[in-house]
Amino acid sequence: MKMELSNGLDVWWDGQTRVYVDAPADFRGETAGLCGTFTDNQRDDFLTPQGDIEQNAIAFANKWKTSERCENQAQAEESRPCETHVQNKAVAEKFCAKIKSSLFASE
């Protein structure tokens, strides 16, 4: 489902769990919340309503709750991606080998 809002925002919903928002350039630096700040600076995308910057997505989302009836989501334990998704380990290591090569070594 797609909605085109009068202010220029386009919102798509997959009918289940994902929402995509497309904002015109006029919104640059004028947004906040779960979609980020739209400043081209990923470091400030987790800006909370209190003005601090969270370090992970779950803590960030918990700060943007609109109802206290919603329980906070628990923090997932940190895990290494190759341990969680063993089936992808060989491909990941192949791609990471390029980054770790002498091509990207400091001079």
Buried (B, 14 or more C-beta within 10 A) or exposed (E): EEEEEEEEBEBEEEEEEEEEBEBEEEBEEEBBBEBBBBBEEEEBBBBBEEEEEBEEEEBBBBBEEEEEEEEEEEEEEEEEEBEEEEEEBEEEEEEEEEEEEEEEEEE
